[in-house]
Amino acid sequence: AAFVVPTGNFGDIFAGFAAKRMGARVGLLIAATNRNDIVRRAIESGVYSPSRVDATTSPSMDIQVASNFERLLFEASGRDAVATAALMEAFARDGRFAIPEKWRAAIAPAFAAARADEETVAAMMRRVHDERGVLVDPHTAVGLAAAQTLRTSGRLQGRAICLATAHAAKFPDAVEAATGARPQLPARLAALMSAEERFEFAPADACAIRSNILANSLYAERSPL
């Protein structure tokens, strides 16, 4: 099956790529982006060039420099650390880079990408609620919209699994604006909102933080720290 992954910093989808390399039965990996779509543009054009970050209802994906993308480049290069470092140095200097064609050819069969704008995301949240009675968060809606786009274009065929990346109640305002229904916190979490807040102060020192963690750990005796 194909996996549709709402993508910002490229960590989740790279994990899927690594699993595929290790033999997991993973089909096409689809990077679903909001309008901050550097990953989509890089996959489709081979040029990694950040633009302005726009605020969206899927803020975890409001990223224009995906730090985990370097890990994919390392794999695409044949695990050539020197060549990968040189490309990242060029990026630091020039603010953009072109992925070498040989590297692109090595990873192109594994990936596809699509983006969804805010109107499309809201429409998808509303559609899922109207048709299925389910509330999905904006990030998940980006993935569903991307799957629909690629299905319509013919790029996505067969079974697809869309990753749901957050509970709808984490983004209640955006979900309610799109669907008219306000998502409720799961019962096991709702009580936390009125629970007493507890915290401690500690010096900005690694040893002090370590000691504090150990002193308050239920597993202090077995802790490897």
C-alpha positions as CSV (number, residue, x, y, z in Angstrom):
1,A,0.0,0.0,0.0
2,A,1.0,3.6,-0.5
3,F,1.4,5.8,2.6
4,V,0.3,9.4,2.6
5,V,2.3,11.4,5.2
6,P,1.5,15.0,6.2
7,T,5.0,16.4,5.9
8,G,6.8,19.4,7.4
9,N,10.2,18.5,8.8
10,F,10.4,15.3,6.8
11,G,10.9,13.1,9.9
12,D,7.9,10.8,9.7
13,I,8.1,10.2,6.0
14,F,11.9,9.5,6.1
15,A,11.1,6.9,8.8
16,G,8.9,5.3,6.2
17,F,11.6,5.4,3.6
18,A,14.1,3.8,6.1
19,A,11.6,1.1,6.8
20,K,11.2,0.5,3.1
21,R,14.9,0.2,2.7
22,M,15.0,-2.4,5.5
23,G,12.4,-4.5,3.8
24,A,9.0,-3.3,5.1
25,R,6.2,-3.7,2.6
26,V,5.9,0.0,2.0
27,G,4.7,1.2,-1.4
28,L,4.8,4.8,-2.7
29,L,5.5,7.4,-0.1
30,I,3.5,10.5,-0.6
31,A,4.6,13.8,1.0
32,A,1.5,15.8,1.7
33,T,2.3,19.5,2.3
34,N,0.3,22.6,3.0
35,R,1.2,25.8,1.1
36,N,4.6,25.8,2.8
37,D,5.6,23.2,0.2
38,I,9.4,23.2,0.0
39,V,9.4,19.4,0.2
40,R,6.9,19.0,-2.6
41,R,8.8,21.4,-4.8
42,A,12.1,19.6,-4.1
43,I,10.7,16.2,-4.9
44,E,9.0,17.5,-8.1
45,S,11.7,19.9,-9.4
46,G,14.9,18.8,-7.8
47,V,15.5,22.3,-6.5
48,Y,15.6,22.9,-2.7
49,S,14.8,26.6,-2.3
50,P,13.0,28.0,0.7
51,S,10.4,30.7,0.4
52,R,8.4,32.7,2.9
53,V,6.7,30.8,5.7
54,D,3.0,31.3,5.7
55,A,0.8,30.7,8.8
56,T,-1.8,28.0,8.2
57,T,-4.2,25.9,10.2
58,S,-1.7,23.1,10.1
59,P,1.2,24.8,12.0
60,S,3.4,21.7,12.5
61,M,3.9,21.8,8.8
62,D,4.6,25.5,8.5
63,I,8.3,24.8,7.7
64,Q,10.5,25.9,4.8
65,V,13.7,24.3,5.8
66,A,13.1,20.6,6.5
67,S,16.1,19.5,8.6
68,N,15.4,15.8,8.1
69,F,15.7,16.2,4.3
70,E,19.5,16.0,4.7
71,R,19.1,12.4,5.8
72,L,17.3,11.6,2.5
73,L,20.1,13.3,0.6
74,F,22.6,11.1,2.4
75,E,20.8,8.0,1.3
76,A,20.3,9.3,-2.2
77,S,24.0,10.0,-2.5
78,G,24.9,6.4,-1.8
79,R,25.6,7.3,1.8
80,D,28.4,9.7,0.8
81,A,28.9,11.9,3.8
82,V,31.4,14.2,2.1
83,A,29.2,14.9,-0.9
84,T,26.1,15.4,1.3
85,A,28.0,17.9,3.6
86,A,29.2,19.8,0.5
87,L,25.7,20.2,-0.7
88,M,24.5,21.4,2.7
89,E,27.4,23.9,2.8
90,A,26.3,25.2,-0.6
91,F,22.8,25.6,0.8
92,A,24.1,27.5,3.8
93,R,26.1,29.8,1.4
94,D,23.6,30.2,-1.4
95,G,20.2,29.6,0.2
96,R,19.3,26.9,-2.3
97,F,20.7,23.9,-4.1
98,A,19.9,21.5,-7.0
99,I,19.8,17.8,-6.2
100,P,22.2,16.0,-8.5
101,E,20.3,14.0,-11.1
102,K,21.9,10.7,-10.1
103,W,20.6,11.3,-6.5
104,R,17.2,12.2,-7.8
105,A,17.0,9.0,-9.8
106,A,17.9,6.9,-6.8
107,I,14.9,8.2,-4.8
108,A,12.3,9.2,-7.4
109,P,10.6,5.9,-7.6
110,A,9.9,5.9,-3.8
111,F,8.2,9.3,-3.6
112,A,5.4,11.5,-4.8
113,A,4.1,14.8,-3.4
114,A,1.1,17.0,-3.4
115,R,0.0,20.2,-1.6
116,A,-3.2,21.5,-0.3
117,D,-4.2,25.1,0.3
118,E,-6.3,26.3,3.2
119,E,-9.6,26.2,1.3
120,T,-9.0,22.6,0.3
121,V,-8.0,21.6,3.8
122,A,-11.2,23.1,5.3
123,A,-13.3,21.5,2.6
124,M,-11.7,18.1,3.3
125,M,-12.4,18.4,7.1
126,R,-16.0,19.3,6.3
127,R,-16.4,16.5,3.8
128,V,-15.1,13.8,6.2
129,H,-17.4,15.0,8.9
130,D,-20.4,15.2,6.6
131,E,-19.8,11.8,4.9
132,R,-18.3,9.8,7.7
133,G,-19.3,11.6,10.9
134,V,-15.6,11.9,11.8
135,L,-13.6,15.0,12.8
136,V,-10.1,15.1,11.6
137,D,-7.5,17.7,12.4
138,P,-6.0,20.0,9.7
139,H,-2.8,18.1,9.3
140,T,-4.6,14.9,8.6
141,A,-6.9,16.7,6.2
142,V,-3.8,17.8,4.3
143,G,-2.9,14.2,3.8
144,L,-6.4,13.2,2.7
145,A,-6.5,16.1,0.3
146,A,-3.1,15.2,-1.2
147,A,-4.3,11.6,-1.7
148,Q,-7.4,12.8,-3.5
149,T,-5.3,15.1,-5.7
150,L,-2.9,12.3,-6.7
151,R,-5.7,9.8,-7.1
152,T,-7.5,12.1,-9.5
153,S,-4.3,12.7,-11.5
154,G,-3.7,8.9,-11.8
155,R,-0.4,9.1,-9.9
156,L,-1.9,7.2,-6.9
157,Q,-3.5,3.8,-7.6
158,G,-4.4,0.9,-5.5
159,R,-4.7,1.0,-1.7
160,A,-3.4,4.0,0.3
161,I,-3.0,4.6,4.0
162,C,-3.3,8.2,5.1
163,L,-1.5,8.9,8.4
164,A,-3.7,10.7,11.0
165,T,-1.1,12.9,12.8
166,A,-3.1,14.6,15.6
167,H,-6.4,14.4,17.5
168,A,-8.9,16.9,16.2
169,A,-9.3,18.4,19.7
170,K,-5.7,19.7,19.5
171,F,-7.0,22.2,16.9
172,P,-10.6,22.8,18.0
173,D,-11.0,26.3,16.4
174,A,-9.9,25.3,13.0
175,V,-12.0,22.1,13.0
176,E,-15.1,23.9,14.3
177,A,-14.7,26.7,11.7
178,A,-14.6,24.1,8.9
179,T,-17.2,21.7,10.1
180,G,-19.4,23.5,12.6
181,A,-18.7,20.9,15.2
182,R,-16.3,21.4,18.1
183,P,-14.2,18.4,18.9
184,Q,-14.1,17.2,22.5
185,L,-11.0,16.1,24.4
186,P,-10.9,12.4,25.1
187,A,-12.2,11.7,28.6
188,R,-8.8,10.5,29.8
189,L,-7.3,13.9,28.9
190,A,-10.2,16.3,29.8
191,A,-9.5,16.0,33.5
192,L,-6.0,17.3,33.0
193,M,-7.3,20.7,31.9
194,S,-8.5,21.4,35.5
195,A,-5.8,19.5,37.4
196,E,-3.3,21.3,39.6
197,E,-0.3,22.5,37.7
198,R,3.0,21.3,39.3
199,F,6.5,22.4,38.4
200,E,9.9,22.9,39.9
201,F,12.7,25.4,39.2
202,A,16.2,24.2,38.5
203,P,19.4,25.9,37.5
204,A,20.3,26.0,33.8
205,D,22.9,23.4,34.3
206,A,23.0,19.9,32.7
207,C,24.1,18.2,35.9
208,A,21.4,19.9,37.9
209,I,18.8,18.9,35.4
210,R,20.0,15.3,35.4
211,S,19.9,15.1,39.1
212,N,16.4,16.6,39.2
213,I,15.2,14.0,36.6
214,L,16.7,11.1,38.6
215,A,15.3,12.4,41.9
216,N,11.8,12.5,40.5
217,S,11.9,9.4,38.3
218,L,9.8,6.3,39.2
219,Y,12.6,4.3,37.6
220,A,15.6,6.1,39.2
221,E,17.4,3.0,40.2
222,R,17.2,1.6,36.7
223,S,17.8,4.8,34.9
224,P,20.8,4.8,32.5
225,L,21.4,8.5,33.0
